[in-house]
């Protein structure tokens, strides 16, 4: 089958280790189901994997990809959950399993014509979406859904700040938050990305680091060091910052510990989501009529071009991959 996979690790020139070519089809085994992939999506996780972050050389070759919409013989088109438990008999929140992995870390990923996933690890695809749009729900939108509706402690009418408009998670936060009745503000160094966020539902866009007209109830943070001080200073007393990533680094110049304890702020880490949350997300997206913003779409054969575009940073929404013609 055709797949996009890592054949060699190169931290300086990551795309040099990418191959789009023939790979063995997944083998059926107890507890797992092999599904035909219709569409997939890219994440920065794929770029990190090509650099060897979280992917040691002894696991190569490794098919990339966490996101997928696949065809199930009985359930029809489904959105795949990319989180895989690594602890035998684990029954709790899968994101808290210390041995959990994502597809493409220990198990082959979704940028292929077929993928093997644990039995039942999927949710029905919202009927109004294209497969490329729905594939965005697997990772970026699931991450945003958990951040907002489980960890931020907000409710309709509250104001939230999304740091770093334009990325897939930030875009999902804007769309989900505004649909849920939150007032969503965004920051960006790029005025055009700020305008795009407003078009998708954000109430206002601000320059990165700009003083806000009032303090917010929660900050949704994925940038890290570059925006951390601003995030803490933007919160009202008792507010919450939810962090799912640190693309600018994880060592801020100021930790702002005094402000965190004096203002009784909550700092909550958040990563991915559970199967129940994926199913809840799909229901909410369908009920609200939301459509994930898609920046661009490439066929599987052009995965190298798609990853180069993602690496450029000039992206607004999701970079999608079509695997089956017509998706």
HELIX and SHEET records of a PDB file:
HELIX    1   1 UNK A   14  UNK A   17  5                                   4    
HELIX    2   2 UNK A   44  UNK A   50  1                                   7    
HELIX    3   3 UNK A   57  UNK A   59  5                                   3    
HELIX    4   4 UNK A   94  UNK A   96  5                                   3    
HELIX    5   5 UNK A  131  UNK A  135  1                                   5    
HELIX    6   6 UNK A  137  UNK A  141  3                                   5    
HELIX    7   7 UNK A  142  UNK A  146  1                                   5    
HELIX    8   8 UNK A  147  UNK A  151  3                                   5    
HELIX    9   9 UNK A  168  UNK A  179  1                                  12    
HELIX   10  10 UNK A  191  UNK A  199  1                                   9    
HELIX   11  11 UNK A  228  UNK A  234  1                                   7    
HELIX   12  12 UNK A  257  UNK A  262  1                                   6    
HELIX   13  13 UNK A  275  UNK A  288  1                                  14    
HELIX   14  14 UNK A  300  UNK A  302  5                                   3    
HELIX   15  15 UNK A  303  UNK A  312  1                                  10    
SHEET    1   A 3 UNK A  18  UNK A  22  0                                        
SHEET    2   A 3 UNK A   2  UNK A   6 -1                                        
SHEET    3   A 3 UNK A  62  UNK A  63 -1                                        
SHEET    1   B 5 UNK A 114  UNK A 118  0                                        
SHEET    2   B 5 UNK A  32  UNK A  41 -1                                        
SHEET    3   B 5 UNK A  67  UNK A  72 -1                                        
SHEET    4   B 5 UNK A  76  UNK A  80 -1                                        
SHEET    5   B 5 UNK A 122  UNK A 124 -1                                        
SHEET    1   C 4 UNK A 114  UNK A 118  0                                        
SHEET    2   C 4 UNK A  32  UNK A  41 -1                                        
SHEET    3   C 4 UNK A 318  UNK A 322 -1                                        
SHEET    4   C 4 UNK A 294  UNK A 299  1                                        
SHEET    1   D 2 UNK A  83  UNK A  84  0                                        
SHEET    2   D 2 UNK A 101  UNK A 102 -1                                        
SHEET    1   E 6 UNK A 204  UNK A 207  0                                        
SHEET    2   E 6 UNK A 183  UNK A 188  1                                        
SHEET    3   E 6 UNK A 159  UNK A 162  1                                        
SHEET    4   E 6 UNK A 216  UNK A 221  1                                        
SHEET    5   E 6 UNK A 235  UNK A 243  1                                        
SHEET    6   E 6 UNK A 266  UNK A 269  1                                        
END                                                                             
